[in-house]
Amino acid sequence: MIDALLHFDFMRYSFLCGMLIGILAPLIGTFIVVRRLSLIADALSHVTLGGISFGMLVAKWLAPIAISPIWFGILFSVTGALLIERLRSVYKHYQELSIPIIMSLGIGLSVVFISLADGFNQDLFGYLFGSISAVTLADLLTIIAIFIIVVLFIFLLYKELFMLSFDEEYAQIIGVPKYLHVLFMLMVALVISASMRIVGILLVSSLITLPVASAMRFARGYKELMLWSVIFGEGSVILGLIFAFYLNISPGGVIVLLLIVILLCAILYQKKREQGGMLDEN
Protein backbone atom coordinates (compact mmCIF):
# COMPACT_ATOMS: atom_id res chain seq x y z
CA MET A 1 0.00 0.00 0.00
CA ILE A 2 2.77 2.44 0.96
CA ASP A 3 4.71 1.46 -2.17
CA ALA A 4 1.65 2.18 -4.30
CA LEU A 5 1.27 5.61 -2.68
CA LEU A 6 4.92 6.37 -3.38
CA HIS A 7 4.96 5.16 -6.97
CA PHE A 8 1.50 5.88 -8.40
CA ASP A 9 0.07 9.36 -8.78
CA PHE A 10 -3.55 8.18 -8.93
CA MET A 11 -3.16 6.54 -5.49
CA ARG A 12 -1.96 9.79 -3.96
CA TYR A 13 -4.76 11.69 -5.69
CA SER A 14 -7.35 9.18 -4.43
CA PHE A 15 -6.21 9.34 -0.83
CA LEU A 16 -5.96 13.12 -0.80
CA CYS A 17 -9.42 13.40 -2.35
CA GLY A 18 -10.77 10.84 0.10
CA MET A 19 -9.37 12.72 3.10
CA LEU A 20 -10.95 15.98 1.93
CA ILE A 21 -14.29 14.34 1.18
CA GLY A 22 -14.23 12.51 4.53
CA ILE A 23 -14.27 15.93 6.19
CA LEU A 24 -16.52 17.75 3.75
CA ALA A 25 -19.47 15.37 3.40
CA PRO A 26 -20.20 14.80 7.14
CA LEU A 27 -19.60 18.49 7.84
CA ILE A 28 -22.33 19.64 5.48
CA GLY A 29 -24.34 16.57 6.47
CA THR A 30 -24.81 17.82 10.04
CA PHE A 31 -26.81 20.79 8.76
CA ILE A 32 -28.78 18.62 6.32
CA VAL A 33 -29.76 15.99 8.90
CA VAL A 34 -30.69 18.50 11.60
CA ARG A 35 -32.88 20.36 9.09
CA ARG A 36 -34.56 17.00 8.28
CA LEU A 37 -33.58 17.28 4.63
CA SER A 38 -31.59 14.05 4.37
CA LEU A 39 -33.27 12.97 1.12
CA ILE A 40 -31.97 16.08 -0.64
CA ALA A 41 -28.61 14.34 -0.98
CA ASP A 42 -30.30 11.44 -2.80
CA ALA A 43 -32.22 13.79 -5.08
CA LEU A 44 -29.14 15.79 -6.06
CA SER A 45 -27.04 12.66 -6.54
CA HIS A 46 -29.55 11.38 -9.11
CA VAL A 47 -29.53 14.77 -10.84
CA THR A 48 -25.73 14.62 -10.85
CA LEU A 49 -25.93 11.20 -12.51
CA GLY A 50 -28.05 12.81 -15.21
CA GLY A 51 -25.32 15.42 -15.71
CA ILE A 52 -22.58 12.79 -15.87
CA SER A 53 -24.47 10.68 -18.41
CA PHE A 54 -25.20 13.83 -20.46
CA GLY A 55 -21.49 14.69 -20.32
CA MET A 56 -20.61 11.24 -21.65
CA LEU A 57 -23.16 11.69 -24.42
CA VAL A 58 -21.59 15.03 -25.35
CA ALA A 59 -18.14 13.42 -25.28
CA LYS A 60 -19.44 10.78 -27.70
CA TRP A 61 -20.75 13.47 -30.05
CA LEU A 62 -17.55 15.52 -29.82
CA ALA A 63 -15.13 12.59 -29.81
CA PRO A 64 -11.92 14.50 -30.68
CA ILE A 65 -12.63 17.13 -27.98
CA ALA A 66 -12.03 15.99 -24.39
CA ILE A 67 -14.71 17.37 -22.05
CA SER A 68 -14.84 16.01 -18.50
CA PRO A 69 -18.32 14.75 -17.53
CA ILE A 70 -17.66 16.03 -13.99
CA TRP A 71 -18.34 19.61 -15.06
CA PHE A 72 -21.73 18.58 -16.43
CA GLY A 73 -22.40 16.75 -13.17
CA ILE A 74 -21.61 19.90 -11.18
CA LEU A 75 -23.78 22.01 -13.51
CA PHE A 76 -26.76 19.65 -13.22
CA SER A 77 -26.34 19.31 -9.44
CA VAL A 78 -26.27 23.09 -8.93
CA THR A 79 -29.31 23.48 -11.21
CA GLY A 80 -31.12 20.75 -9.29
CA ALA A 81 -30.36 22.51 -5.99
CA LEU A 82 -31.80 25.77 -7.32
CA LEU A 83 -34.91 23.97 -8.59
CA ILE A 84 -35.47 22.30 -5.20
CA GLU A 85 -35.26 25.65 -3.47
CA ARG A 86 -37.65 27.15 -6.03
CA LEU A 87 -40.16 24.32 -5.60
CA ARG A 88 -39.96 24.64 -1.82
CA SER A 89 -41.27 28.18 -2.22
CA VAL A 90 -43.99 27.05 -4.66
CA TYR A 91 -45.23 24.26 -2.36
CA LYS A 92 -45.00 26.23 0.88
CA HIS A 93 -47.18 23.82 2.89
CA TYR A 94 -45.74 20.68 1.26
CA GLN A 95 -42.09 21.59 0.85
CA GLU A 96 -40.93 17.96 1.00
CA LEU A 97 -42.60 17.42 -2.41
CA SER A 98 -39.74 19.28 -4.07
CA ILE A 99 -37.32 16.44 -3.28
CA PRO A 100 -39.11 13.51 -5.03
CA ILE A 101 -39.95 15.80 -7.97
CA ILE A 102 -36.30 16.64 -8.61
CA MET A 103 -35.22 13.07 -7.86
CA SER A 104 -37.68 11.79 -10.47
CA LEU A 105 -36.35 14.35 -12.95
CA GLY A 106 -32.78 13.18 -12.30
CA ILE A 107 -33.67 9.51 -12.73
CA GLY A 108 -35.57 10.20 -15.94
CA LEU A 109 -32.75 12.24 -17.45
CA SER A 110 -30.19 9.63 -16.42
CA VAL A 111 -32.06 6.78 -18.12
CA VAL A 112 -32.55 8.76 -21.33
CA PHE A 113 -28.95 9.99 -21.57
CA ILE A 114 -27.45 6.61 -20.66
CA SER A 115 -29.57 4.97 -23.36
CA LEU A 116 -28.50 7.54 -25.94
CA ALA A 117 -24.87 7.04 -24.95
CA ASP A 118 -25.17 3.28 -25.68
CA GLY A 119 -25.61 2.16 -22.09
CA PHE A 120 -23.17 1.53 -19.27
CA ASN A 121 -19.41 1.51 -19.65
CA GLN A 122 -16.50 1.30 -17.25
CA ASP A 123 -16.27 5.06 -16.78
CA LEU A 124 -19.93 5.34 -15.85
CA PHE A 125 -19.57 2.40 -13.45
CA GLY A 126 -16.76 4.28 -11.71
CA TYR A 127 -18.94 7.36 -11.33
CA LEU A 128 -21.80 5.27 -9.95
CA PHE A 129 -19.85 3.36 -7.28
CA GLY A 130 -16.52 5.17 -6.97
CA SER A 131 -13.09 4.27 -8.29
CA ILE A 132 -9.56 4.61 -6.96
CA SER A 133 -7.80 4.52 -10.33
CA ALA A 134 -10.11 7.07 -12.01
CA VAL A 135 -9.10 10.08 -9.86
CA THR A 136 -6.93 12.55 -11.78
CA LEU A 137 -5.00 15.67 -10.86
CA ALA A 138 -7.81 17.77 -12.34
CA ASP A 139 -10.30 15.98 -10.04
CA LEU A 140 -8.06 16.65 -7.05
CA LEU A 141 -7.75 20.35 -7.85
CA THR A 142 -11.52 20.61 -8.34
CA ILE A 143 -12.15 18.95 -4.96
CA ILE A 144 -9.60 21.20 -3.24
CA ALA A 145 -11.38 24.27 -4.65
CA ILE A 146 -14.79 22.96 -3.52
CA PHE A 147 -13.35 22.10 -0.09
CA ILE A 148 -12.06 25.65 0.41
CA ILE A 149 -15.35 27.20 -0.74
CA VAL A 150 -17.56 25.03 1.48
CA VAL A 151 -15.36 25.27 4.60
CA LEU A 152 -15.17 29.07 4.30
CA PHE A 153 -18.94 29.21 3.80
CA ILE A 154 -19.58 27.20 6.98
CA PHE A 155 -16.93 29.06 9.01
CA LEU A 156 -18.13 32.53 8.04
CA LEU A 157 -21.86 31.81 8.28
CA TYR A 158 -21.92 29.24 11.08
CA LYS A 159 -24.32 31.17 13.35
CA GLU A 160 -26.79 31.80 10.55
CA LEU A 161 -26.66 28.16 9.39
CA PHE A 162 -27.12 27.02 12.99
CA MET A 163 -30.26 29.14 13.29
CA LEU A 164 -31.62 27.89 9.97
CA SER A 165 -31.02 24.27 10.99
CA PHE A 166 -33.04 24.42 14.21
CA ASP A 167 -35.70 27.05 13.57
CA GLU A 168 -36.16 28.40 10.05
CA GLU A 169 -39.01 30.75 10.98
CA TYR A 170 -37.10 32.29 13.89
CA ALA A 171 -34.06 32.72 11.62
CA GLN A 172 -36.18 34.80 9.24
CA ILE A 173 -37.55 36.89 12.10
CA ILE A 174 -34.06 37.83 13.34
CA GLY A 175 -32.99 38.81 9.84
CA VAL A 176 -31.18 35.80 8.36
CA PRO A 177 -31.37 36.51 4.60
CA LYS A 178 -33.47 34.19 2.46
CA TYR A 179 -30.74 33.83 -0.14
CA LEU A 180 -28.75 31.87 2.45
CA HIS A 181 -31.08 28.92 1.77
CA VAL A 182 -30.05 29.02 -1.88
CA LEU A 183 -26.34 29.30 -1.04
CA PHE A 184 -26.62 26.36 1.34
CA MET A 185 -28.25 24.23 -1.36
CA LEU A 186 -25.47 25.17 -3.76
CA MET A 187 -22.89 24.04 -1.18
CA VAL A 188 -24.68 20.69 -0.88
CA ALA A 189 -24.61 20.33 -4.66
CA LEU A 190 -20.88 21.04 -4.76
CA VAL A 191 -20.15 18.51 -2.00
CA ILE A 192 -22.10 15.80 -3.83
CA SER A 193 -20.25 16.58 -7.05
CA ALA A 194 -16.91 16.43 -5.23
CA SER A 195 -17.67 13.13 -3.52
CA MET A 196 -18.81 11.13 -6.54
CA ARG A 197 -15.32 10.13 -7.71
CA ILE A 198 -14.47 8.32 -4.46
CA VAL A 199 -17.81 7.17 -3.05
CA GLY A 200 -19.89 7.08 -6.22
CA ILE A 201 -23.02 9.01 -7.14
CA LEU A 202 -25.45 6.38 -5.85
CA LEU A 203 -23.71 6.09 -2.48
CA VAL A 204 -22.67 9.66 -1.73
CA SER A 205 -25.78 10.39 0.37
CA SER A 206 -24.61 7.67 2.78
CA LEU A 207 -21.37 9.51 3.47
CA ILE A 208 -23.34 12.69 4.11
CA THR A 209 -25.94 11.21 6.49
CA LEU A 210 -24.62 8.01 8.13
CA PRO A 211 -21.71 9.61 10.07
CA VAL A 212 -24.17 12.16 11.47
CA ALA A 213 -26.62 9.40 12.40
CA SER A 214 -23.83 7.65 14.33
CA ALA A 215 -22.64 10.83 16.04
CA MET A 216 -26.19 11.69 17.15
CA ARG A 217 -26.22 8.61 19.38
CA PHE A 218 -23.89 10.21 21.93
CA ALA A 219 -22.91 13.77 20.91
CA ARG A 220 -23.91 16.28 23.60
CA GLY A 221 -23.82 19.46 21.51
CA TYR A 222 -23.88 20.69 17.94
CA LYS A 223 -20.14 21.26 17.61
CA GLU A 224 -19.48 17.85 19.17
CA LEU A 225 -21.91 16.39 16.64
CA MET A 226 -19.90 17.96 13.81
CA LEU A 227 -16.60 16.72 15.25
CA TRP A 228 -17.70 13.11 15.68
CA SER A 229 -19.39 13.11 12.28
CA VAL A 230 -16.13 14.17 10.62
CA ILE A 231 -14.14 11.58 12.60
CA PHE A 232 -16.50 8.77 11.54
CA GLY A 233 -16.59 9.98 7.94
CA GLU A 234 -12.83 10.39 7.67
CA GLY A 235 -12.11 7.04 9.30
CA SER A 236 -14.53 5.15 7.06
CA VAL A 237 -13.15 6.75 3.88
CA ILE A 238 -9.51 5.99 4.72
CA LEU A 239 -10.24 2.41 5.80
CA GLY A 240 -12.55 1.95 2.81
CA LEU A 241 -9.87 3.03 0.36
CA ILE A 242 -7.34 0.68 1.99
CA PHE A 243 -9.72 -2.31 1.85
CA ALA A 244 -10.77 -1.44 -1.70
CA PHE A 245 -7.12 -1.37 -2.79
CA TYR A 246 -6.29 -4.79 -1.36
CA LEU A 247 -9.58 -6.40 -2.42
CA ASN A 248 -9.54 -4.72 -5.86
CA ILE A 249 -13.14 -3.53 -5.60
CA SER A 250 -14.96 -0.19 -5.81
CA PRO A 251 -14.40 1.86 -2.64
CA GLY A 252 -17.93 3.25 -2.40
CA GLY A 253 -19.58 0.05 -1.19
CA VAL A 254 -16.82 -0.66 1.33
CA ILE A 255 -17.06 2.86 2.77
CA VAL A 256 -20.84 2.57 3.17
CA LEU A 257 -20.58 -0.84 4.86
CA LEU A 258 -18.01 0.55 7.30
CA LEU A 259 -20.37 3.44 8.07
CA ILE A 260 -23.17 0.94 8.77
CA VAL A 261 -20.89 -0.98 11.16
CA ILE A 262 -20.02 2.29 12.94
CA LEU A 263 -23.72 3.14 13.20
CA LEU A 264 -24.57 -0.26 14.69
CA CYS A 265 -21.73 0.08 17.21
CA ALA A 266 -22.98 3.56 18.16
CA ILE A 267 -26.52 2.24 18.71
CA LEU A 268 -25.25 -0.66 20.83
CA TYR A 269 -23.03 1.71 22.81
CA GLN A 270 -25.97 3.98 23.56
CA LYS A 271 -28.16 1.06 24.66
CA LYS A 272 -25.42 -0.30 26.93
CA ARG A 273 -24.90 3.15 28.43
CA GLU A 274 -28.64 3.53 29.06
CA GLN A 275 -28.78 0.10 30.70
CA GLY A 276 -25.78 1.02 32.86
CA GLY A 277 -27.53 4.22 33.93
CA MET A 278 -30.67 2.30 34.91
CA LEU A 279 -28.61 -0.14 37.01
CA ASP A 280 -26.89 2.75 38.80
CA GLU A 281 -30.29 4.28 39.66
CA ASN A 282 -31.49 0.97 41.08
Disulfide bonds with the S-S distance in Angstrom:
none
